[in-house]
Amino acid sequence: MENSKFKTVRRVLWLILFANFGVAVAKVIFGIIIKSASMTADGFHSITDGSSNIVGLIGISMASKPIDQDHNYGHKKFETITGLFIVAMLVFLGIKIIAGGMSRLIHPLTPQISISSLVVMVIKLAINLFITTYERKKGEECNSTILISDAMHTKSDIYVTIGVLITLVAMKLGAPVWVDSLASMIVAGFILKAAYEIFDMACGILVDRAVVDNKEIEKIAVKHELVKGVHKIRNRGTMDDLHIDMHILASCQLTLEQTHKLSHDIEKMLQEELNPNAQVITHIEPYETELGKED
């Protein structure tokens, strides 16, 4: 199951890599030809899309390694760490584009806008829409942090491209030259926003933010006829690498074999309703003792 997931993620990353570099080269070339800061900035953003795919391929290669003596829980968090590398790349690029936009405000250049350049941008927009939709869908199917992060990264490209198109059309209709520099800085804003969203998601995993509502976990566990109550529920990780631990109240009349089976039953119920890869640890306590404490 795990090998299949990592193979799928790797295949998607290679496909998106080639698509992103194709989009990037076209944007940069046309941006330079027509002297458009916003289109060129958009093109370099697409290059980082491709670069993030390379980082993702490295990350998924490390994350797919099996459990070993030094990594008892596996290597899956390398997916999350990879997301932080993507954040660093986006922040660097955003700052660079802002600096370039400010420079263009001081030393403005008039873009040479043609119908063909606008057509190219529309085509690139369509490609980015496909990339984002496809990668997000596969990321959710595989519960892959890398694919979801990269899709969020590429999604910002869609809004950026729309902004560039609007800018070029506006300038074609007579808008002032400084609008192009302003647009490139708005591009940077979208890039930094994407960086923050990926950073927030990655940090949530690294600091063990709850993945599932604990009430939902309790609702599933109490369906078992032998469970008298559930408390001290905790969960962390991701949907694909979900770790749950809780205290279960059950009759003290149960045998060791019955309590052992109860633990496995609860784990199976949670896996069926949440994720097949969920790892569940239960601490079973005597219900009668707890009841006496309340009295």
BELZI-V948647 format. One record per residue. N is the residue number from 0. SS is DSSP state (H for helix, E for strand, L for the rest). Layout:
n={N | N}
ss={SS | SS}
This chain:
n={0 | 1 | 2 | 3 | 4 | 5 | 6 | 7 | 8 | 9 | 10 | 11 | 12 | 13 | 14 | 15 | 16 | 17 | 18 | 19 | 20 | 21 | 22 | 23 | 24 | 25 | 26 | 27 | 28 | 29 | 30 | 31 | 32 | 33 | 34 | 35 | 36 | 37 | 38 | 39 | 40 | 41 | 42 | 43 | 44 | 45 | 46 | 47 | 48 | 49 | 50 | 51 | 52 | 53 | 54 | 55 | 56 | 57 | 58 | 59 | 60 | 61 | 62 | 63 | 64 | 65 | 66 | 67 | 68 | 69 | 70 | 71 | 72 | 73 | 74 | 75 | 76 | 77 | 78 | 79 | 80 | 81 | 82 | 83 | 84 | 85 | 86 | 87 | 88 | 89 | 90 | 91 | 92 | 93 | 94 | 95 | 96 | 97 | 98 | 99 | 100 | 101 | 102 | 103 | 104 | 105 | 106 | 107 | 108 | 109 | 110 | 111 | 112 | 113 | 114 | 115 | 116 | 117 | 118 | 119 | 120 | 121 | 122 | 123 | 124 | 125 | 126 | 127 | 128 | 129 | 130 | 131 | 132 | 133 | 134 | 135 | 136 | 137 | 138 | 139 | 140 | 141 | 142 | 143 | 144 | 145 | 146 | 147 | 148 | 149 | 150 | 151 | 152 | 153 | 154 | 155 | 156 | 157 | 158 | 159 | 160 | 161 | 162 | 163 | 164 | 165 | 166 | 167 | 168 | 169 | 170 | 171 | 172 | 173 | 174 | 175 | 176 | 177 | 178 | 179 | 180 | 181 | 182 | 183 | 184 | 185 | 186 | 187 | 188 | 189 | 190 | 191 | 192 | 193 | 194 | 195 | 196 | 197 | 198 | 199 | 200 | 201 | 202 | 203 | 204 | 205 | 206 | 207 | 208 | 209 | 210 | 211 | 212 | 213 | 214 | 215 | 216 | 217 | 218 | 219 | 220 | 221 | 222 | 223 | 224 | 225 | 226 | 227 | 228 | 229 | 230 | 231 | 232 | 233 | 234 | 235 | 236 | 237 | 238 | 239 | 240 | 241 | 242 | 243 | 244 | 245 | 246 | 247 | 248 | 249 | 250 | 251 | 252 | 253 | 254 | 255 | 256 | 257 | 258 | 259 | 260 | 261 | 262 | 263 | 264 | 265 | 266 | 267 | 268 | 269 | 270 | 271 | 272 | 273 | 274 | 275 | 276 | 277 | 278 | 279 | 280 | 281 | 282 | 283 | 284 | 285 | 286 | 287 | 288 | 289 | 290 | 291 | 292 | 293 | 294}
ss={L | H | H | H | H | H | H | H | H | H | H | H | H | H | H | H | H | H | H | H | H | H | H | H | H | H | H | H | H | H | H | H | H | L | L | L | H | H | H | H | H | H | H | H | H | H | H | H | H | H | H | H | H | H | H | H | H | H | H | H | H | H | H | L | L | L | L | L | L | L | L | L | L | L | L | L | H | H | H | H | H | H | H | H | H | H | H | H | H | H | H | H | H | H | H | H | H | H | H | H | H | H | H | H | H | H | L | L | L | L | L | L | L | L | H | H | H | H | H | H | H | H | H | H | H | H | H | H | H | H | H | H | H | H | H | H | H | H | H | H | H | H | L | L | H | H | H | H | H | H | H | H | H | H | H | H | H | H | H | H | H | H | H | H | H | H | H | H | H | H | H | H | L | L | L | L | L | H | H | H | H | H | H | H | H | H | H | H | H | H | H | H | H | H | H | H | H | H | H | H | H | H | H | H | H | H | L | L | L | L | L | L | L | H | H | H | H | H | H | H | H | L | L | L | L | L | L | L | E | E | E | E | E | E | E | E | E | L | L | L | L | E | E | E | E | E | E | E | E | E | L | L | L | L | L | H | H | H | H | H | H | H | H | H | H | H | H | H | H | H | H | H | H | L | L | L | L | L | E | E | E | E | E | E | E | E | H | H | H | H | H | H | H | H | L}
